[in-house]
Amino acid sequence: MSNTTPANLTPTVDDARLHALVQAARVARERAYAPYSKFAVGAALLDEHGRIHAGCNIENAAYPQSQCAEASAIAHLVLAGGRRIVAVAVVGEAAQPVTPCGGCRQRLREFAADTTPIWVADAQQVRGRYTLGELLPASFGPGHLG
C-alpha cells in the first residue's frame, strides 16, 4: 500500500494501517520522558497523505511546561506539512483505557473532524475505539471563527 494519497482522497484505516498506527504509538511511548509521574504515553496520527506522525509525553520539573504525547505528534504532523488528522492511536498503561486529556482533545479538534477515529491501546491490545465527537461533544473549532 502506498504511503501517499491524492489530495482528494482520504486514507482508509484498514487492519494494516491500524496496526502500523498503534505500533508507532507504542514505540513512541517507549521513548517518553516521564521521570516524575512515571506515566508514559505515546500517540500516533495518520494524516491526509497517509503518513504516520508519532509523539510521546515530555515532562518538566515545572509541571505546567510538560507536553502531552498528542501535542508532540501534532507538532510532527504540522512540521511535515500535514494539515488534517484522519486517525489517532494513543497508548498508555492504566486500569482504564488511556484517552486523550481534555486539552489534547481540543488540540486534535483543530485538525480533525468529529468522526475521526481514536483507538486507545496498551502494550498488548487495542482497548477501545471512540470518535473525537464522542470524546469532545459540541466542540468549538476552526469553523466557529469564520
N, CA, C and O atoms as a GROMACS GRO file, in nm:
protein
  584
    1MET      N    1   0.084  -0.117   0.000
    1MET     CA    2   0.000   0.000   0.000
    1MET      C    3   0.089   0.124   0.000
    1MET      O    4   0.188   0.128   0.072
    2SER      N    5   0.054   0.222  -0.079
    2SER     CA    6   0.130   0.344  -0.090
    2SER      C    7   0.120   0.428   0.037
    2SER      O    8   0.018   0.426   0.105
    3ASN      N    9   0.226   0.501   0.068
    3ASN     CA   10   0.224   0.590   0.183
    3ASN      C   11   0.166   0.726   0.150
    3ASN      O   12   0.144   0.807   0.240
    4THR      N   13   0.140   0.752   0.022
    4THR     CA   14   0.082   0.880  -0.016
    4THR      C   15  -0.056   0.858  -0.074
    4THR      O   16  -0.085   0.753  -0.130
    5THR      N   17  -0.138   0.959  -0.060
    5THR     CA   18  -0.275   0.954  -0.108
    5THR      C   19  -0.304   1.083  -0.182
    5THR      O   20  -0.268   1.190  -0.132
    6PRO      N   21  -0.369   1.078  -0.300
    6PRO     CA   22  -0.405   1.202  -0.367
    6PRO      C   23  -0.486   1.291  -0.274
    6PRO      O   24  -0.559   1.243  -0.188
    7ALA      N   25  -0.471   1.423  -0.291
    7ALA     CA   26  -0.533   1.520  -0.201
    7ALA      C   27  -0.684   1.506  -0.191
    7ALA      O   28  -0.743   1.542  -0.089
    8ASN      N   29  -0.749   1.454  -0.295
    8ASN     CA   30  -0.894   1.444  -0.293
    8ASN      C   31  -0.945   1.316  -0.229
    8ASN      O   32  -1.066   1.295  -0.221
    9LEU      N   33  -0.857   1.230  -0.185
    9LEU     CA   34  -0.897   1.105  -0.121
    9LEU      C   35  -0.851   1.102   0.023
    9LEU      O   36  -0.743   1.153   0.056
   10THR      N   37  -0.932   1.043   0.109
   10THR     CA   38  -0.894   1.026   0.249
   10THR      C   39  -0.839   0.886   0.266
   10THR      O   40  -0.901   0.789   0.222
   11PRO      N   41  -0.722   0.873   0.329
   11PRO     CA   42  -0.669   0.738   0.352
   11PRO      C   43  -0.767   0.656   0.436
   11PRO      O   44  -0.830   0.708   0.529
   12THR      N   45  -0.779   0.531   0.402
   12THR     CA   46  -0.863   0.443   0.483
   12THR      C   47  -0.778   0.380   0.592
   12THR      O   48  -0.656   0.367   0.578
   13VAL      N   49  -0.843   0.339   0.700
   13VAL     CA   50  -0.772   0.277   0.810
   13VAL      C   51  -0.807   0.129   0.809
   13VAL      O   52  -0.898   0.084   0.880
   14ASP      N   53  -0.734   0.054   0.728
   14ASP     CA   54  -0.752  -0.090   0.723
   14ASP      C   55  -0.671  -0.153   0.837
   14ASP      O   56  -0.605  -0.082   0.913
   15ASP      N   57  -0.676  -0.283   0.848
   15ASP     CA   58  -0.606  -0.352   0.957
   15ASP      C   59  -0.456  -0.323   0.958
   15ASP      O   60  -0.397  -0.306   1.064
   16ALA      N   61  -0.396  -0.318   0.839
   16ALA     CA   62  -0.252  -0.295   0.832
   16ALA      C   63  -0.217  -0.154   0.879
   16ALA      O   64  -0.121  -0.136   0.954
   17ARG      N   65  -0.295  -0.056   0.838
   17ARG     CA   66  -0.269   0.083   0.882
   17ARG      C   67  -0.295   0.098   1.030
   17ARG      O   68  -0.220   0.166   1.100
   18LEU      N   69  -0.400   0.035   1.080
   18LEU     CA   70  -0.429   0.042   1.223
   18LEU      C   71  -0.313  -0.019   1.302
   18LEU      O   72  -0.270   0.038   1.402
   19HIS      N   73  -0.264  -0.133   1.258
   19HIS     CA   74  -0.151  -0.197   1.325
   19HIS      C   75  -0.030  -0.104   1.324
   19HIS      O   76   0.037  -0.088   1.427
   20ALA      N   77   0.000  -0.043   1.210
   20ALA     CA   78   0.115   0.048   1.200
   20ALA      C   79   0.096   0.170   1.289
   20ALA      O   80   0.192   0.216   1.352
   21LEU      N   81  -0.024   0.222   1.296
   21LEU     CA   82  -0.054   0.340   1.379
   21LEU      C   83  -0.034   0.308   1.527
   21LEU      O   84   0.031   0.382   1.599
   22VAL      N   85  -0.091   0.196   1.571
   22VAL     CA   86  -0.078   0.156   1.712
   22VAL      C   87   0.068   0.123   1.744
   22VAL      O   88   0.118   0.159   1.851
   23GLN      N   89   0.135   0.056   1.653
   23GLN     CA   90   0.276   0.021   1.677
   23GLN      C   91   0.361   0.148   1.689
   23GLN      O   92   0.450   0.154   1.774
   24ALA      N   93   0.336   0.247   1.605
   24ALA     CA   94   0.411   0.373   1.614
   24ALA      C   95   0.387   0.440   1.749
   24ALA      O   96   0.481   0.496   1.807
   25ALA      N   97   0.265   0.436   1.799
   25ALA     CA   98   0.236   0.493   1.931
   25ALA      C   99   0.305   0.414   2.041
   25ALA      O  100   0.353   0.472   2.139
   26ARG      N  101   0.312   0.282   2.026
   26ARG     CA  102   0.382   0.200   2.126
   26ARG      C  103   0.530   0.233   2.130
   26ARG      O  104   0.588   0.248   2.238
   27VAL      N  105   0.592   0.246   2.014
   27VAL     CA  106   0.734   0.280   2.007
   27VAL      C  107   0.756   0.420   2.067
   27VAL      O  108   0.852   0.440   2.142
   28ALA      N  109   0.669   0.513   2.035
   28ALA     CA  110   0.682   0.648   2.091
   28ALA      C  111   0.671   0.645   2.242
   28ALA      O  112   0.746   0.713   2.311
   29ARG      N  113   0.580   0.566   2.295
   29ARG     CA  114   0.562   0.555   2.440
   29ARG      C  115   0.691   0.510   2.508
   29ARG      O  116   0.724   0.557   2.616
   30GLU      N  117   0.763   0.420   2.444
   30GLU     CA  118   0.888   0.370   2.500
   30GLU      C  119   0.994   0.481   2.510
   30GLU      O  120   1.090   0.468   2.586
   31ARG      N  121   0.976   0.588   2.435
   31ARG     CA  122   1.072   0.698   2.435
   31ARG      C  123   1.025   0.817   2.519
   31ARG      O  124   1.091   0.920   2.523
   32ALA      N  125   0.913   0.802   2.585
   32ALA     CA  126   0.859   0.911   2.666
   32ALA      C  127   0.957   0.953   2.775
   32ALA      O  128   1.034   0.871   2.826
   33TYR      N  129   0.953   1.081   2.809
   33TYR     CA  130   1.033   1.134   2.918
   33TYR      C  131   0.936   1.167   3.031
   33TYR      O  132   0.876   1.275   3.033
   34ALA      N  133   0.922   1.074   3.125
   34ALA     CA  134   0.824   1.089   3.233
   34ALA      C  135   0.887   1.053   3.368
   34ALA      O  136   0.841   0.962   3.436
   35PRO      N  137   0.994   1.126   3.407
   35PRO     CA  138   1.064   1.090   3.531
   35PRO      C  139   0.984   1.122   3.658
   35PRO      O  140   1.015   1.067   3.764
   36TYR      N  141   0.884   1.206   3.650
   36TYR     CA  142   0.810   1.247   3.770
   36TYR      C  143   0.686   1.163   3.791
   36TYR      O  144   0.666   1.108   3.900
   37SER      N  145   0.602   1.153   3.691
   37SER     CA  146   0.479   1.075   3.706
   37SER      C  147   0.500   0.927   3.677
   37SER      O  148   0.423   0.843   3.724
   38LYS      N  149   0.603   0.895   3.601
   38LYS     CA  150   0.626   0.757   3.554
   38LYS      C  151   0.512   0.709   3.464
   38LYS      O  152   0.496   0.588   3.444
   39PHE      N  153   0.432   0.802   3.412
   39PHE     CA  154   0.316   0.769   3.329
   39PHE      C  155   0.349   0.801   3.184
   39PHE      O  156   0.324   0.911   3.136
   40ALA      N  157   0.406   0.704   3.114
   40ALA     CA  158   0.448   0.721   2.975
   40ALA      C  159   0.331   0.702   2.880
   40ALA      O  160   0.251   0.609   2.895
   41VAL      N  161   0.322   0.791   2.783
   41VAL     CA  162   0.215   0.786   2.683
   41VAL      C  163   0.278   0.806   2.545
   41VAL      O  164   0.369   0.886   2.529
   42GLY      N  165   0.227   0.732   2.448
   42GLY     CA  166   0.265   0.751   2.309
   42GLY      C  167   0.141   0.778   2.227
   42GLY      O  168   0.033   0.727   2.258
   43ALA      N  169   0.156   0.856   2.123
   43ALA     CA  170   0.045   0.885   2.032
   43ALA      C  171   0.096   0.880   1.890
   43ALA      O  172   0.212   0.909   1.864
   44ALA      N  173   0.007   0.844   1.799
   44ALA     CA  174   0.041   0.845   1.656
   44ALA      C  175  -0.081   0.895   1.580
   44ALA      O  176  -0.195   0.862   1.613
   45LEU      N  177  -0.055   0.975   1.479
   45LEU     CA  178  -0.159   1.035   1.397
   45LEU      C  179  -0.139   0.995   1.252
   45LEU      O  180  -0.027   0.993   1.202
   46LEU      N  181  -0.248   0.964   1.185
   46LEU     CA  182  -0.246   0.940   1.041
   46LEU      C  183  -0.292   1.067   0.974
   46LEU      O  184  -0.400   1.118   1.005
   47ASP      N  185  -0.213   1.121   0.882
   47ASP     CA  186  -0.252   1.245   0.815
   47ASP      C  187  -0.322   1.220   0.682
   47ASP      O  188  -0.338   1.105   0.640
   48GLU      N  189  -0.362   1.328   0.618
   48GLU     CA  190  -0.438   1.318   0.493
   48GLU      C  191  -0.357   1.260   0.378
   48GLU      O  192  -0.414   1.225   0.274
   49HIS      N  193  -0.226   1.250   0.393
   49HIS     CA  194  -0.140   1.192   0.289
   49HIS      C  195  -0.106   1.046   0.317
   49HIS      O  196  -0.032   0.984   0.240
   50GLY      N  197  -0.160   0.991   0.426
   50GLY     CA  198  -0.133   0.853   0.462
   50GLY      C  199  -0.007   0.834   0.543
   50GLY      O  200   0.038   0.721   0.564
   51ARG      N  201   0.052   0.944   0.590
   51ARG     CA  202   0.175   0.937   0.670
   51ARG      C  203   0.140   0.928   0.818
   51ARG      O  204   0.038   0.980   0.863
   52ILE      N  205   0.227   0.862   0.892
   52ILE     CA  206   0.208   0.849   1.037
   52ILE      C  207   0.309   0.939   1.108
   52ILE      O  208   0.428   0.941   1.074
   53HIS      N  209   0.259   1.013   1.207
   53HIS     CA  210   0.341   1.104   1.287
   53HIS      C  211   0.323   1.065   1.433
   53HIS      O  212   0.210   1.061   1.483
   54ALA      N  213   0.434   1.036   1.502
   54ALA     CA  214   0.426   0.991   1.641
   54ALA      C  215   0.483   1.094   1.736
   54ALA      O  216   0.562   1.181   1.698
   55GLY      N  217   0.440   1.082   1.860
   55GLY     CA  218   0.492   1.169   1.965
   55GLY      C  219   0.478   1.102   2.100
   55GLY      O  220   0.401   1.007   2.116
   56CYS      N  221   0.555   1.151   2.196
   56CYS     CA  222   0.549   1.098   2.333
   56CYS      C  223   0.534   1.214   2.430
   56CYS      O  224   0.558   1.330   2.395
   57ASN      N  225   0.493   1.182   2.552
   57ASN     CA  226   0.484   1.288   2.651
   57ASN      C  227   0.624   1.323   2.700
   57ASN      O  228   0.713   1.238   2.708
   58ILE      N  229   0.639   1.451   2.733
   58ILE     CA  230   0.767   1.504   2.779
   58ILE      C  231   0.739   1.586   2.904
   58ILE      O  232   0.682   1.695   2.896
   59GLU      N  233   0.781   1.534   3.018
   59GLU     CA  234   0.757   1.604   3.144
   59GLU      C  235   0.867   1.706   3.172
   59GLU      O  236   0.975   1.701   3.114
   60ASN      N  237   0.836   1.797   3.262
   60ASN     CA  238   0.927   1.902   3.302
   60ASN      C  239   0.912   1.921   3.452
   60ASN      O  240   0.802   1.906   3.505
   61ALA      N  241   1.021   1.954   3.521
   61ALA     CA  242   1.013   1.976   3.666
   61ALA      C  243   0.912   2.086   3.699
   61ALA      O  244   0.849   2.082   3.804
   62ALA      N  245   0.897   2.184   3.611
   62ALA     CA  246   0.791   2.284   3.624
   62ALA      C  247   0.670   2.224   3.551
   62ALA      O  248   0.654   2.243   3.431
   63TYR      N  249   0.588   2.150   3.624
   63TYR     CA  250   0.483   2.066   3.566
   63TYR      C  251   0.401   2.131   3.453
   63TYR      O  252   0.376   2.063   3.353
   64PRO      N  253   0.360   2.256   3.464
   64PRO     CA  254   0.278   2.312   3.354
   64PRO      C  255   0.351   2.318   3.220
   64PRO      O  256   0.288   2.333   3.116
   65GLN      N  257   0.483   2.306   3.222
   65GLN     CA  258   0.561   2.312   3.099
   65GLN      C  259   0.572   2.176   3.029
   65GLN      O  260   0.634   2.166   2.923
   66SER      N  261   0.514   2.074   3.086
   66SER     CA  262   0.516   1.941   3.025
   66SER      C  263   0.433   1.941   2.897
   66SER      O  264   0.352   2.031   2.875
   67GLN      N  265   0.456   1.841   2.814
   67GLN     CA  266   0.383   1.830   2.688
   67GLN      C  267   0.329   1.690   2.672
   67GLN      O  268   0.400   1.592   2.695
   68CYS      N  269   0.203   1.681   2.632
   68CYS     CA  270   0.139   1.551   2.609
   68CYS      C  271   0.188   1.487   2.480
   68CYS      O  272   0.239   1.555   2.391
   69ALA      N  273   0.171   1.356   2.471
   69ALA     CA  274   0.210   1.282   2.352
   69ALA      C  275   0.136   1.330   2.228
   69ALA      O  276   0.195   1.342   2.120
   70GLU      N  277   0.006   1.358   2.243
   70GLU     CA  278  -0.073   1.403   2.128
   70GLU      C  279  -0.022   1.536   2.074
   70GLU      O  280  -0.016   1.557   1.953
   71ALA      N  281   0.016   1.627   2.166
   71ALA     CA  282   0.069   1.757   2.124
   71ALA      C  283   0.201   1.739   2.050
   71ALA      O  284   0.227   1.808   1.950
   72SER      N  285   0.285   1.649   2.098
   72SER     CA  286   0.412   1.621   2.029
   72SER      C  287   0.387   1.566   1.888
   72SER      O  288   0.455   1.604   1.793
   73ALA      N  289   0.290   1.476   1.877
   73ALA     CA  290   0.258   1.417   1.745
   73ALA      C  291   0.201   1.522   1.651
   73ALA      O  292   0.233   1.522   1.532
   74ILE      N  293   0.116   1.611   1.703
   74ILE     CA  294   0.061   1.718   1.619
   74ILE      C  295   0.173   1.808   1.567
   74ILE      O  296   0.172   1.848   1.451
   75ALA      N  297   0.270   1.838   1.651
   75ALA     CA  298   0.384   1.920   1.607
   75ALA      C  299   0.458   1.852   1.492
   75ALA      O  300   0.496   1.918   1.396
   76HIS      N  301   0.478   1.722   1.502
   76HIS     CA  302   0.544   1.648   1.393
   76HIS      C  303   0.460   1.652   1.266
   76HIS      O  304   0.514   1.669   1.157
   77LEU      N  305   0.330   1.635   1.280
   77LEU     CA  306   0.239   1.638   1.165
   77LEU      C  307   0.249   1.772   1.093
   77LEU      O  308   0.264   1.776   0.971
   78VAL      N  309   0.241   1.881   1.168
   78VAL     CA  310   0.245   2.015   1.108
   78VAL      C  311   0.381   2.039   1.044
   78VAL      O  312   0.387   2.092   0.933
   79LEU      N  313   0.488   2.003   1.112
   79LEU     CA  314   0.622   2.021   1.058
   79LEU      C  315   0.640   1.948   0.924
   79LEU      O  316   0.710   1.997   0.836
   80ALA      N  317   0.576   1.832   0.911
   80ALA     CA  318   0.586   1.753   0.787
   80ALA      C  319   0.491   1.801   0.678
   80ALA      O  320   0.489   1.745   0.568
   81GLY      N  321   0.412   1.905   0.707
   81GLY     CA  322   0.321   1.959   0.606
   81GLY      C  323   0.180   1.905   0.614
   81GLY      O  324   0.097   1.939   0.529
   82GLY      N  325   0.151   1.822   0.713
   82GLY     CA  326   0.015   1.772   0.729
   82GLY      C  327  -0.076   1.880   0.785
   82GLY      O  328  -0.032   1.967   0.860
   83ARG      N  329  -0.202   1.874   0.748
   83ARG     CA  330  -0.299   1.971   0.798
   83ARG      C  331  -0.429   1.906   0.843
   83ARG      O  332  -0.518   1.974   0.893
   84ARG      N  333  -0.438   1.773   0.826
   84ARG     CA  334  -0.562   1.706   0.865
   84ARG      C  335  -0.528   1.572   0.929
   84ARG      O  336  -0.447   1.495   0.878
   85ILE      N  337  -0.591   1.546   1.044
   85ILE     CA  338  -0.575   1.419   1.113
   85ILE      C  339  -0.689   1.328   1.070
   85ILE      O  340  -0.806   1.364   1.083
   86VAL      N  341  -0.654   1.210   1.019
   86VAL     CA  342  -0.752   1.113   0.971
   86VAL      C  343  -0.781   1.007   1.077
   86VAL      O  344  -0.893   0.955   1.084
   87ALA      N  345  -0.682   0.974   1.159
   87ALA     CA  346  -0.698   0.872   1.263
   87ALA      C  347  -0.592   0.894   1.370
   87ALA      O  348  -0.487   0.952   1.345
   88VAL      N  349  -0.625   0.846   1.491
   88VAL     CA  350  -0.538   0.866   1.608
   88VAL      C  351  -0.525   0.734   1.683
   88VAL      O  352  -0.621   0.657   1.692
   89ALA      N  353  -0.406   0.708   1.736
   89ALA     CA  354  -0.385   0.599   1.832
   89ALA      C  355  -0.313   0.656   1.953
   89ALA      O  356  -0.217   0.732   1.939
   90VAL      N  357  -0.360   0.619   2.071
   90VAL     CA  358  -0.298   0.660   2.197
   90VAL      C  359  -0.267   0.534   2.276
   90VAL      O  360  -0.353   0.447   2.291
   91VAL      N  361  -0.144   0.524   2.327
   91VAL     CA  362  -0.103   0.407   2.402
   91VAL      C  363  -0.055   0.449   2.541
   91VAL      O  364   0.031   0.536   2.556
   92GLY      N  365  -0.114   0.385   2.641
   92GLY     CA  366  -0.074   0.408   2.779
   92GLY      C  367  -0.114   0.286   2.862
   92GLY      O  368  -0.197   0.206   2.820
   93GLU      N  369  -0.055   0.275   2.979
   93GLU     CA  370  -0.082   0.161   3.068
   93GLU      C  371  -0.156   0.210   3.191
   93GLU      O  372  -0.100   0.286   3.271
   94ALA      N  373  -0.280   0.167   3.208
   94ALA     CA  374  -0.360   0.202   3.326
   94ALA      C  375  -0.475   0.102   3.337
   94ALA      O  376  -0.501   0.026   3.244
   95ALA      N  377  -0.542   0.104   3.451
   95ALA     CA  378  -0.656   0.014   3.470
   95ALA      C  379  -0.766   0.043   3.369
   95ALA      O  380  -0.829  -0.049   3.317
   96GLN      N  381  -0.790   0.170   3.341
   96GLN     CA  382  -0.888   0.210   3.240
   96GLN      C  383  -0.814   0.249   3.112
   96GLN      O  384  -0.699   0.290   3.119
   97PRO      N  385  -0.878   0.236   2.996
   97PRO     CA  386  -0.813   0.280   2.872
   97PRO      C  387  -0.770   0.427   2.881
   97PRO      O  388  -0.842   0.510   2.936
   98VAL      N  389  -0.653   0.458   2.829
   98VAL     CA  390  -0.598   0.593   2.833
   98VAL      C  391  -0.644   0.669   2.710
   98VAL      O  392  -0.599   0.642   2.598
   99THR      N  393  -0.733   0.765   2.730
   99THR     CA  394  -0.781   0.850   2.622
   99THR      C  395  -0.709   0.985   2.630
   99THR      O  396  -0.648   1.016   2.733
  100PRO      N  397  -0.714   1.065   2.524
  100PRO     CA  398  -0.652   1.198   2.530
  100PRO      C  399  -0.714   1.283   2.641
  100PRO      O  400  -0.833   1.274   2.668
  101CYS      N  401  -0.630   1.365   2.705
  101CYS     CA  402  -0.681   1.456   2.807
  101CYS      C  403  -0.769   1.563   2.739
  101CYS      O  404  -0.774   1.571   2.617
  102GLY      N  405  -0.836   1.642   2.819
  102GLY     CA  406  -0.925   1.744   2.764
  102GLY      C  407  -0.854   1.843   2.673
  102GLY      O  408  -0.905   1.877   2.566
  103GLY      N  409  -0.738   1.889   2.715
  103GLY     CA  410  -0.663   1.984   2.633
  103GLY      C  411  -0.622   1.924   2.499
  103GLY      O  412  -0.627   1.991   2.397
  104CYS      N  413  -0.582   1.797   2.500
  104CYS     CA  414  -0.542   1.732   2.375
  104CYS      C  415  -0.662   1.703   2.286
  104CYS      O  416  -0.650   1.704   2.164
  105ARG      N  417  -0.775   1.678   2.345
  105ARG     CA  418  -0.896   1.661   2.264
  105ARG      C  419  -0.921   1.789   2.184
  105ARG      O  420  -0.955   1.784   2.066
  106GLN      N  421  -0.904   1.904   2.249
  106GLN     CA  422  -0.922   2.031   2.180
  106GLN      C  423  -0.812   2.053   2.076
  106GLN      O  424  -0.839   2.104   1.967
  107ARG      N  425  -0.689   2.015   2.108
  107ARG     CA  426  -0.580   2.027   2.011
  107ARG      C  427  -0.608   1.940   1.888
  107ARG      O  428  -0.588   1.984   1.775
  108LEU      N  429  -0.655   1.819   1.910
  108LEU     CA  430  -0.689   1.730   1.798
  108LEU      C  431  -0.799   1.791   1.713
  108LEU      O  432  -0.798   1.780   1.590
  109ARG      N  433  -0.895   1.857   1.778
  109ARG     CA  434  -1.010   1.916   1.709
  109ARG      C  435  -0.968   2.020   1.605
  109ARG      O  436  -1.038   2.041   1.506
  110GLU      N  437  -0.855   2.083   1.628
  110GLU     CA  438  -0.806   2.183   1.532
  110GLU      C  439  -0.779   2.121   1.395
  110GLU      O  440  -0.792   2.188   1.292
  111PHE      N  441  -0.742   1.993   1.394
  111PHE     CA  442  -0.701   1.926   1.270
  111PHE      C  443  -0.789   1.806   1.234
  111PHE      O  444  -0.769   1.745   1.129
  112ALA      N  445  -0.886   1.772   1.318
  112ALA     CA  446  -0.964   1.650   1.297
  112ALA      C  447  -1.113   1.679   1.303
  112ALA      O  448  -1.158   1.773   1.368
  113ALA      N  449  -1.189   1.596   1.233
  113ALA     CA  450  -1.335   1.607   1.232
  113ALA      C  451  -1.395   1.529   1.349
  113ALA      O  452  -1.328   1.447   1.411
  114ASP      N  453  -1.520   1.557   1.378
  114ASP     CA  454  -1.590   1.484   1.485
  114ASP      C  455  -1.589   1.334   1.461
  114ASP      O  456  -1.592   1.256   1.556
  115THR      N  457  -1.585   1.292   1.336
  115THR     CA  458  -1.592   1.150   1.301
  115THR      C  459  -1.455   1.081   1.304
  115THR      O  460  -1.447   0.960   1.280
  116THR      N  461  -1.348   1.154   1.332
  116THR     CA  462  -1.214   1.097   1.334
  116THR      C  463  -1.205   0.987   1.439
  116THR      O  464  -1.235   1.011   1.556
  117PRO      N  465  -1.162   0.866   1.399
  117PRO     CA  466  -1.150   0.757   1.497
  117PRO      C  467  -1.026   0.773   1.585
  117PRO      O  468  -0.920   0.814   1.539
  118ILE      N  469  -1.044   0.739   1.712
  118ILE     CA  470  -0.935   0.741   1.810
  118ILE      C  471  -0.932   0.604   1.876
  118ILE      O  472  -1.024   0.566   1.948
  119TRP      N  473  -0.824   0.530   1.850
  119TRP     CA  474  -0.806   0.400   1.913
  119TRP      C  475  -0.717   0.418   2.034
  119TRP      O  476  -0.618   0.490   2.030
  120VAL      N  477  -0.753   0.351   2.144
  120VAL     CA  478  -0.670   0.352   2.264
  120VAL      C  479  -0.622   0.209   2.289
  120VAL      O  480  -0.698   0.113   2.275
  121ALA      N  481  -0.496   0.199   2.326
  121ALA     CA  482  -0.435   0.067   2.339
  121ALA      C  483  -0.335   0.068   2.453
  121ALA      O  484  -0.299   0.172   2.508
  122ASP      N  485  -0.291  -0.052   2.487
  122ASP     CA  486  -0.180  -0.068   2.580
  122ASP      C  487  -0.074  -0.151   2.508
  122ASP      O  488  -0.080  -0.164   2.386
  123ALA      N  489   0.020  -0.206   2.579
  123ALA     CA  490   0.128  -0.281   2.516
  123ALA      C  491   0.080  -0.410   2.449
  123ALA      O  492   0.145  -0.461   2.358
  124GLN      N  493  -0.034  -0.463   2.494
  124GLN     CA  494  -0.082  -0.590   2.444
  124GLN      C  495  -0.195  -0.582   2.342
  124GLN      O  496  -0.200  -0.662   2.248
  125GLN      N  497  -0.285  -0.485   2.359
  125GLN     CA  498  -0.406  -0.488   2.276
  125GLN      C  499  -0.469  -0.350   2.261
  125GLN      O  500  -0.442  -0.258   2.338
  126VAL      N  501  -0.553  -0.340   2.159
  126VAL     CA  502  -0.638  -0.222   2.145
  126VAL      C  503  -0.752  -0.239   2.243
  126VAL      O  504  -0.818  -0.343   2.245
  127ARG      N  505  -0.775  -0.138   2.325
  127ARG     CA  506  -0.874  -0.149   2.433
  127ARG      C  507  -1.004  -0.075   2.404
  127ARG      O  508  -1.103  -0.095   2.474
  128GLY      N  509  -1.004   0.010   2.302
  128GLY     CA  510  -1.127   0.081   2.272
  128GLY      C  511  -1.113   0.166   2.148
  128GLY      O  512  -1.002   0.196   2.102
  129ARG      N  513  -1.229   0.203   2.094
  129ARG     CA  514  -1.234   0.292   1.978
  129ARG      C  515  -1.343   0.394   2.004
  129ARG      O  516  -1.455   0.359   2.041
  130TYR      N  517  -1.308   0.519   1.985
  130TYR     CA  518  -1.401   0.630   2.002
  130TYR      C  519  -1.391   0.718   1.879
  130TYR      O  520  -1.302   0.700   1.796
  131THR      N  521  -1.481   0.813   1.868
  131THR     CA  522  -1.462   0.921   1.771
  131THR      C  523  -1.429   1.046   1.851
  131THR      O  524  -1.456   1.054   1.970
  132LEU      N  525  -1.369   1.143   1.784
  132LEU     CA  526  -1.339   1.268   1.851
  132LEU      C  527  -1.468   1.333   1.902
  132LEU      O  528  -1.469   1.391   2.010
  133GLY      N  529  -1.576   1.322   1.825
  133GLY     CA  530  -1.704   1.378   1.867
  133GLY      C  531  -1.758   1.313   1.994
  133GLY      O  532  -1.825   1.379   2.073
  134GLU      N  533  -1.730   1.185   2.013
  134GLU     CA  534  -1.772   1.119   2.138
  134GLU      C  535  -1.691   1.168   2.257
  134GLU      O  536  -1.745   1.182   2.367
  135LEU      N  537  -1.564   1.195   2.236
  135LEU     CA  538  -1.477   1.240   2.344
  135LEU      C  539  -1.486   1.390   2.369
  135LEU      O  540  -1.455   1.438   2.478
  136LEU      N  541  -1.528   1.465   2.267
  136LEU     CA  542  -1.536   1.611   2.278
  136LEU      C  543  -1.665   1.658   2.209
  136LEU      O  544  -1.659   1.719   2.102
  137PRO      N  545  -1.780   1.630   2.271
  137PRO     CA  546  -1.907   1.666   2.206
  137PRO      C  547  -1.929   1.818   2.202
  137PRO      O  548  -1.880   1.891   2.288
  138ALA      N  549  -2.002   1.862   2.102
  138ALA     CA  550  -2.039   2.003   2.086
  138ALA      C  551  -1.916   2.093   2.097
  138ALA      O  552  -1.918   2.195   2.166
  139SER      N  553  -1.809   2.055   2.029
  139SER     CA  554  -1.681   2.125   2.045
  139SER      C  555  -1.674   2.254   1.966
  139SER      O  556  -1.745   2.275   1.868
  140PHE      N  557  -1.586   2.339   2.012
  140PHE     CA  558  -1.550   2.464   1.943
  140PHE      C  559  -1.435   2.432   1.849
  140PHE      O  560  -1.340   2.364   1.888
  141GLY      N  561  -1.444   2.481   1.726
  141GLY     CA  562  -1.338   2.451   1.630
  141GLY      C  563  -1.318   2.564   1.531
  141GLY      O  564  -1.379   2.670   1.542
  142PRO      N  565  -1.232   2.540   1.433
  142PRO     CA  566  -1.198   2.643   1.335
  142PRO      C  567  -1.320   2.700   1.264
  142PRO      O  568  -1.320   2.818   1.228
  143GLY      N  569  -1.423   2.622   1.241
  143GLY     CA  570  -1.543   2.669   1.173
  143GLY      C  571  -1.614   2.781   1.247
  143GLY      O  572  -1.687   2.858   1.185
  144HIS      N  573  -1.594   2.791   1.377
  144HIS     CA  574  -1.658   2.897   1.455
  144HIS      C  575  -1.596   3.034   1.429
  144HIS      O  576  -1.655   3.136   1.461
  145LEU      N  577  -1.477   3.035   1.372
  145LEU     CA  578  -1.405   3.161   1.353
  145LEU      C  579  -1.418   3.215   1.212
  145LEU      O  580  -1.350   3.311   1.175
  146GLY      N  581  -1.504   3.155   1.134
  146GLY     CA  582  -1.529   3.210   1.001
  146GLY      C  583  -1.486   3.129   0.892
  146GLY      O  584  -1.503   3.166   0.776
   0.00000   0.00000   0.00000
